Every structure is written in structure tokens, then in C-alpha cells.
Amino acid sequence: MKKYIHKKWWFWLIVVIIVGGIFGNKDEEKTEKEEVAATEVSAPAETKSETVLLKNLLLSPRKLR
């Protein structure tokens, strides 16, 4: 009598490899999306020094020539 396919060791090895590949791929996609989101959020339009210079220019009572 032959063993059923689900009772063979190589069948379960293939199942583990496929399931691991599926979950591993989803983790990489999530990481890539997080990196893109972090890059977009953390890139400010202007730096602190530019902000200070702009505030000084706007608040200064002197007129520019």
C-alpha cells in the first residue's frame, strides 16, 4: 500500500517553502512601502536655518533695497 502524499516528508518541505515565501514577500512589500512613506514625510520643505532667515526678514523693520 502506498503512502498518501500528505504523509511524505518532501511534501511538507515544499509546503513550508511556499508558505515561507508568501509571508516573506509580504514583509518586504510592507517594508518598501514604509520606507517610501518615511522618505516623503521626513523631507521638510525648508530647513530650520531657512525658516529662521525668513522669519528675520519678515520681522525686520528695515526695507530691502
QUINORNOR-V941771 format. One line per field, one symbol per residue. phi: phi as a letter, one per 30 degrees, with the letter a starting at -180 (. if undefined). burial: I if it has 16 or more other C-alpha atoms within 10 Angstrom, else O. A space follows every 10 residues. Layout:
phi = ???
burial = ???
This chain:
phi = .dddddccdd dddddddddd dddddddddd dddddddddd ddcddbdddd dddddddddd ddcdd
burial = OOOOOOOOOO OOOOOOOOOO OOOOOOOOOO OOOOOOOOOO OOOOOOOOOO OOOOOOOOOO OOOOO
